[in-house]
Amino acid sequence: MTQKPREPVRVVVLGGGTAGWMTAAGIAALLPDLATVELVESDDIGIIGVGEATLPHIRGFVERLGIDEAAFMKATHATYKLGIDFRDFGRIGESYIHPFGTFGEKVADVGFHHYWLEMQRRGMAGSLGDYSFAVGAARANRFAPPEMGEGLGSTYGYAYQFDATLFGPFMRQHGLKLGVTRHEGLVTGVERDGENGNVTALVLQDGRRIEGDLFVDCSGFRSLLLGGEMAEEWEDWTHWLPCDRAAAMPCAHVDGEPLRPYTTATAMPAGWRWQIPLQHRMGNGYVFSSAHLDEDRACEAIRNAAEGEPLADPRVLRFRPGRRRKSWSHNVIGVGLSSGFLEPLESTSIYLAQMAITYLIELFPDGRAIDPRDRAAFNRLVDMEYDRVRDFLILHYHATTRDDSEFWNHLRTMTVPDSLAEKMALWRETGRVERYEDGLFYDASWIAVYVGQGLLPERHDPRAAIADPERVKGALDSLRHAITAQVDAMPDHRAYLRREAGRLADAA
Ligand SMILES: Cc1cc2nc3c(=O)[nH]c(=O)nc-3n(C[C@H](O)[C@H](O)[C@H](O)COP(=O)(O)OP(=O)(O)OC[C@H]3O[C@@H](n4cnc5c(N)ncnc54)[C@H](O)[C@@H]3O)c2cc1C
């Protein structure tokens, strides 16, 4: 039996920042006959314009939307990212890279890290990062795309570091090409159905009305529809993630310095600071807790710490860590900052917006009526994503020996969410990482951070101790040498960008 074609769902997106244009372009590209998309944005309000580092998942999104990587990188002055270098987090003076890649390989069903732990205990292994291709390439400032197949060159992924002020406009152009209708203007009113409470139209300052069936709130921290109209409660996570400000200051690159294919996060007395290398400049910012440091002192700290000529004065951004209790309420769906925000330590915000879009597309109404089961499923999935990211972020602060400031003392000694306490106990007692299918951050990420922060387990898989240590050492050594040899043959990151026609912006 053939299904009767439905009337397309009229989607209205409020907000033209990264989240808004990603949503509009995503729906227009992936649900072409099932939805029409209109987007309202206000030039007077503008976009937040920060958010420069991403996760590898963004590549799939860019690809699914039919965007050419080279054109995208050129337009957003993007560089490649192989992971994040965390400095001074577990202990001042120590650093580790959380790579977008694996460490070694399983042998006889036993995870590589168990062998590494055994060999480390015997004093026969290097640092864990020595056995990761992504870490090797990052440390050497080299880049080439991963290879297909099973070889060493296939054991990593990559993301982008781009100019956030250029990403939204790039997505806008793409969205317009896909048929999104754009309205410029300030939304000052919202009309709702008196019976079911659904939003029926947005009203602009000049009187224009934009009607729709489904409203996606991408209005940023204002959260006009989800937080405002729907009054969806905010779950505040400041007690676990006290950073609630950032002082951002772009700088010129330091002459002669290599272009790093990774983000650097350096712990500070009241938070941490980022360095994100773009083609044409270095993004810098101090993410800090206002309960432990005032804004003027944070600006002074970032001025003192940043290398390279400042290109602007520090700009302070304020935020609250947490999320709305529901991201989909009635016919309003929050995507991006309107639905929640977790500080940028692991560059997860654009990923969370992307996943909300992906889930919305999967659970998109079949016709104009919304199935409450789809709404509930969406809310469960979004909550799961936020919870996983939250726990992972807290780990970076909690698993530390730092006792040099009130900020670190608070984080080191606080009670963490039960879900994280259980994960940490499992690791500590068995060397195992909690398994899950969905959501962000799998084994290699947790292992990188546990080990990097100095949290080594009391036990590991006993099978790793049965193997002949000399043979295991031989295998570890050959892996390390193979990584070094293959990394040495890779092009320098900047050279790769230059060589690959069309990726380098004119300004770079
Ligand atoms: C300090 C900091 C660092 C960050 N770093 C990262 C990072 O490294 N990686 C990462 O993934 N994310 C990062 N983020 C998050 C990232 O910036 C956001 O997730 C992303 O930019 C999406 O923002 P948005 O589109 O939700 O909101 P916005 O960019 O604020 O857009 C809001 C839109 O709503 C419109 N609007 C609002 N009110 C009205 C109205 N009344 N009428 C009409 N239009 C209206 C505005 O015009 C604008 O177009 C960072 C955030 C902060 C604060």
The ligand as a Tripos MOL2 file, in Angstrom:
@<TRIPOS>MOLECULE
LIG
   53    58     1     0     0
SMALL
NO_CHARGES

@<TRIPOS>ATOM
      1 C1         33.4600   31.0570   25.9770 C.3       1 LIG1
      2 C2         32.8490   30.0900   25.0390 C.ar      1 LIG1
      3 C3         33.6580   29.2600   24.2870 C.ar      1 LIG1
      4 C4         33.0950   28.3080   23.4460 C.ar      1 LIG1
      5 N1         33.9010   27.4530   22.7650 N.ar      1 LIG1
      6 C5         33.3420   26.4540   22.0460 C.ar      1 LIG1
      7 C6         34.1550   25.5080   21.3660 C.ar      1 LIG1
      8 O1         35.3790   25.5670   21.3840 O.2       1 LIG1
      9 N2         33.5300   24.5280   20.6760 N.ar      1 LIG1
     10 C7         32.1720   24.4240   20.6210 C.ar      1 LIG1
     11 O2         31.6510   23.4740   20.0250 O.2       1 LIG1
     12 N3         31.3910   25.3500   21.1910 N.ar      1 LIG1
     13 C8         31.9390   26.3420   21.9130 C.ar      1 LIG1
     14 N4         31.1210   27.2700   22.5080 N.ar      1 LIG1
     15 C9         29.6740   27.2130   22.2770 C.3       1 LIG1
     16 C10        29.3220   27.8390   20.9370 C.3       1 LIG1
     17 O3         29.6980   29.1950   20.9300 O.3       1 LIG1
     18 C11        27.8090   27.7570   20.7010 C.3       1 LIG1
     19 O4         27.3620   26.4560   20.9490 O.3       1 LIG1
     20 C12        27.4600   28.0680   19.2820 C.3       1 LIG1
     21 O5         28.0120   29.2730   18.8650 O.3       1 LIG1
     22 C13        25.9600   28.1020   19.0960 C.3       1 LIG1
     23 O6         25.4070   29.2780   19.5670 O.3       1 LIG1
     24 P1         23.8680   29.5450   19.2560 P.3       1 LIG1
     25 O7         23.6690   29.4930   17.7940 O.co2     1 LIG1
     26 O8         23.0750   28.6170   20.1100 O.co2     1 LIG1
     27 O9         23.6350   31.0140   19.8240 O.3       1 LIG1
     28 P2         24.0370   32.4680   19.2520 P.3       1 LIG1
     29 O10        25.2950   32.4440   18.4780 O.co2     1 LIG1
     30 O11        23.9870   33.3690   20.4480 O.co2     1 LIG1
     31 O12        22.8650   32.8410   18.2590 O.3       1 LIG1
     32 C14        21.6390   33.3060   18.7100 C.3       1 LIG1
     33 C15        20.8300   33.8060   17.5450 C.3       1 LIG1
     34 O13        19.5260   34.1500   17.9900 O.3       1 LIG1
     35 C16        19.1530   35.3810   17.4440 C.3       1 LIG1
     36 N5         18.1840   36.0170   18.3280 N.ar      1 LIG1
     37 C17        18.1880   36.0770   19.6770 C.ar      1 LIG1
     38 N6         17.1080   36.7640   20.1090 N.ar      1 LIG1
     39 C18        16.4170   37.1430   19.0040 C.ar      1 LIG1
     40 C19        15.2200   37.8680   18.7890 C.ar      1 LIG1
     41 N7         14.5110   38.3760   19.7990 N.pl3     1 LIG1
     42 N8         14.8160   38.0590   17.5300 N.ar      1 LIG1
     43 C20        15.5020   37.5690   16.4830 C.ar      1 LIG1
     44 N9         16.6360   36.8710   16.6200 N.ar      1 LIG1
     45 C21        17.0850   36.6630   17.8710 C.ar      1 LIG1
     46 C22        20.4510   36.1530   17.3160 C.3       1 LIG1
     47 O14        20.3330   37.1830   16.3470 O.3       1 LIG1
     48 C23        21.3860   35.0440   16.8450 C.3       1 LIG1
     49 O15        21.2790   34.9120   15.4510 O.3       1 LIG1
     50 C24        31.6760   28.2370   23.3230 C.ar      1 LIG1
     51 C25        30.8650   29.1180   24.0420 C.ar      1 LIG1
     52 C26        31.4330   30.0230   24.9170 C.ar      1 LIG1
     53 C27        30.5380   30.9410   25.7000 C.3       1 LIG1
@<TRIPOS>BOND
     1     1     2 1
     2     2     3 ar
     3     2    52 ar
     4     3     4 ar
     5     4     5 ar
     6     4    50 ar
     7     5     6 ar
     8     6     7 ar
     9     6    13 1
    10     7     8 2
    11     7     9 ar
    12     9    10 ar
    13    10    11 2
    14    10    12 ar
    15    12    13 ar
    16    13    14 ar
    17    14    15 1
    18    14    50 ar
    19    15    16 1
    20    16    17 1
    21    16    18 1
    22    18    19 1
    23    18    20 1
    24    20    21 1
    25    20    22 1
    26    22    23 1
    27    23    24 1
    28    24    25 2
    29    24    26 1
    30    24    27 1
    31    27    28 1
    32    28    29 2
    33    28    30 1
    34    28    31 1
    35    31    32 1
    36    32    33 1
    37    33    34 1
    38    33    48 1
    39    34    35 1
    40    35    36 1
    41    35    46 1
    42    36    37 ar
    43    36    45 ar
    44    37    38 ar
    45    38    39 ar
    46    39    40 ar
    47    39    45 ar
    48    40    41 1
    49    40    42 ar
    50    42    43 ar
    51    43    44 ar
    52    44    45 ar
    53    46    47 1
    54    46    48 1
    55    48    49 1
    56    50    51 ar
    57    51    52 ar
    58    52    53 1
@<TRIPOS>SUBSTRUCTURE
     1 LIG1         1 GROUP 0 **** ****
